């Protein structure tokens, strides 16, 4: 199966971002991609919660979701919208960070709310508290499609191997890990974490990422690491997109999952144990 990653450099303007994303989606389909994946927060990157309240929408009325569903149907392709920032009805006003898998009819096959929130102090001057703006999800999601069983995750989830183990044990063959990774943690950990999750489970990893400095006309900008990756079930890096925004195609051969698991069937070797004391 021919698939594609869209590596994006979105701003805090969802309308402008959508124009770029739709053009890249059409380009990927024209090159033969049957499955196209976008990064985390494909609609808007912003560090200002008031601005997000002004420009974000509820799922039922979100223009990005509606447009990309329409494009999936028009192009006859599968689309993973890595995630969208969406309004919720929560009393505290927090948003959802929600991933969508769209089929070639434009229907939502599955959706997943990011479980693990990026609440960290990366450096003395770089602190993030994602949970202040986004409410965490609580349910893992395995989407069964004609081409693969897809375990849906988002960004910071990659540091929690128990989620990937549970999805693999439920039948996942492919993990999607859309991200907007910090340049500091990206340089240190991104490649290692993604390869580790692939090796531990014998699953493909598809990790479309945001990249570069994200423009804002009204408030502080932020930077992301880029380097969208595809990792084989054997832990080999099939694709590294570097730091330029663009469309990146690759071959998705799910048969490699069975081959990797046959060589090292560690998933079937788990044993219960006592302790530690």
Number of C-alpha atoms within 10 A of each C-alpha: 13 16 22 27 30 27 31 29 27 27 21 24 19 20 14 13 19 20 12 13 23 15 10 22 26 17 15 24 21 11 15 15 23 19 25 27 28 30 32 30 26 30 28 26 26 22 17 15 14 9 14 21 14 8 17 22 19 14 17 10 12 18 17 24 22 13 14 20 24 17 21 25 17 13 16 16 22 26 27 25 26 32 31 26 26 24 22 16 10 10 6 11 15 19 25 24 25 23 28 21 23 26 20 19 17 22 15 15 14 18 20 24 23 25 20 20 21 17 13 11 11 13 9 6 6 10 12 14 12 16 14 15 19 23 21 18 15 11 10 17 18 23 17 15 13 5 13 17 19 24 27 28 30 28 25 18 20 20 16 12 15 12 18 24 16 15 23 22 13 13 17 25 27 29 28 23 30 33 29 27 23 20 18 15 13 17 14 11 13 23 16 12 16 23 22 18 25 26 22 20 29 29 30 31 26 25 30 34 32 31 27 18 14 19 18 17 9 10 12 11 16 16 18 21 22 29 24 31 26 30 25 25 29 22 22 13 15 15 19 16 21 14 18 15 20 16 20 22 20 14 13 20 14 18 11 17 20 14 14 19 19 11 10 15 15 13 14 9 7 8 6 4 6 5 4 4 3
